[in-house]
Amino acid sequence: MPTRPSRDLEVVPNPAPGRTYRVRVVAPEFTCLCPRTGQPDFATIVVEYAPGEGLIELKSLKLYLWSFRDEGVFHEAVVNRILEDLAGAARPRWMRVTGYFRVRGGITTTVTAATGPEPADLPAPAPAPGPHEA
C-alpha cells in the first residue's frame, strides 16, 4: 500500500523527560502553493523544540509536511499552522518553527514562530553539519 500525505501527527514517549534538551528537525523539501497564483512555493522548514513528555515521530512529521503540497497558503499562515499543530500534538516545553522560503519573483521570505521564550537551560543549537557529514 503506497504512503499518502496525512495530517495525523504521531507522538512517541520521550526517553528522557526529566532532562532539558533540544531537538532540531530540518525538512529541506517542503512545498505548498501560492494562494494568489497557484504556483509552487519551496521552503526548508526547521522545527526546534524542548520536549515535554512526548516526541514527534518523524515519519508522521514527513507525511504531515507533505500534506501541504497541494494547499494554497501564505508563508506566514503555514508556519504558524505547523507550530500550532506540532505544539498541540507534542506539548513541548518550548517550540520554534522557521520556514526559509526560496526565491520567487526576486524575493525570499523567512518566517519564524515560537510558543514562548526559549528555556534558559536549553542547550545551544549544534552547528549545521557540512556537506560531507549530512
C-alpha positions in Angstrom: 0.0 0.0 0.0 1.6 3.4 -1.0 2.2 6.1 1.5 0.0 9.2 1.3 0.1 12.6 2.9 -1.6 12.9 6.3 -2.4 15.5 8.9 -2.2 12.8 11.6 0.8 13.5 13.9 2.1 10.7 16.0 3.8 11.3 19.3 6.1 8.8 21.0 7.3 8.8 24.6 10.3 11.0 25.5 13.1 8.7 26.7 14.5 11.5 28.9 11.5 13.5 30.2 13.4 14.9 33.2 16.2 16.4 31.0 16.0 19.7 29.1 17.4 19.1 25.6 16.9 20.5 22.1 15.6 18.5 19.1 16.1 20.1 15.7 14.4 18.6 12.6 15.2 20.0 9.2 12.9 19.4 6.2 14.5 20.8 3.1 11.9 19.7 0.6 8.7 21.5 1.9 6.2 22.7 -0.8 2.9 24.4 -0.8 1.1 26.6 -3.3 0.9 30.4 -3.5 -2.8 31.2 -2.9 -2.7 34.1 -5.4 -1.0 32.4 -8.4 -1.3 28.7 -7.7 2.5 28.4 -8.3 4.5 26.2 -6.0 6.5 27.7 -3.2 9.6 25.8 -1.9 11.0 26.0 1.6 13.2 24.5 4.2 11.2 24.0 7.4 13.2 23.9 10.6 11.5 22.7 13.8 13.3 23.1 17.1 11.8 22.1 20.4 12.5 21.2 24.0 10.4 18.0 24.5 8.0 17.5 27.3 6.6 14.0 27.7 6.4 13.3 24.0 8.5 13.4 20.8 7.1 14.0 17.3 7.5 10.8 15.4 9.5 11.6 12.2 7.6 9.6 9.6 4.3 11.2 10.7 6.0 14.6 10.5 7.2 13.9 7.0 3.6 12.9 5.9 2.2 15.9 7.7 4.5 18.3 5.9 3.8 16.6 2.6 0.1 17.2 3.1 0.6 20.9 2.3 1.9 20.2 -1.2 -1.4 21.0 -2.9 -2.7 23.6 -0.5 -2.8 27.3 -1.3 -1.5 29.1 1.8 0.6 32.2 2.6 4.0 31.6 4.1 3.1 33.3 7.4 0.0 31.2 7.8 1.6 27.8 7.1 4.5 28.4 9.5 2.1 29.4 12.3 -0.2 26.4 11.5 2.7 24.0 11.6 3.7 25.4 15.0 0.1 25.2 16.4 -0.3 21.6 15.1 3.0 20.3 16.3 2.9 22.0 19.7 -0.7 20.9 20.2 0.3 17.2 19.5 3.6 17.0 21.3 3.0 19.6 24.1 6.7 20.6 24.3 8.3 22.8 26.9 9.1 25.2 24.1 9.0 25.1 20.3 10.1 27.2 17.3 9.3 26.7 13.6 11.1 28.6 10.9 10.3 28.5 7.2 13.0 29.5 4.8 11.1 30.1 1.6 13.2 30.1 -1.6 13.3 32.9 -4.1 10.3 33.6 -6.2 9.8 36.9 -8.0 13.2 38.0 -6.7 12.1 37.8 -3.1 12.9 35.3 -0.3 10.9 35.0 2.8 11.8 33.8 6.3 9.0 33.3 8.9 9.7 32.3 12.5 7.0 31.5 15.1 7.5 30.2 18.6 5.5 29.1 21.6 7.2 31.4 24.0 10.7 32.3 25.3 13.4 29.7 24.9 14.2 28.0 28.2 17.3 29.4 29.9 18.8 25.9 30.4 18.2 24.7 26.8 21.5 23.7 25.2 22.7 25.9 22.3 22.0 24.6 18.8 24.7 22.5 17.3 26.3 23.8 14.2 24.9 22.6 10.9 26.8 19.6 9.5 29.0 20.2 6.5 28.1 18.5 3.2 30.3 15.5 3.9 28.6 14.9 7.2 24.9 15.1 6.2 
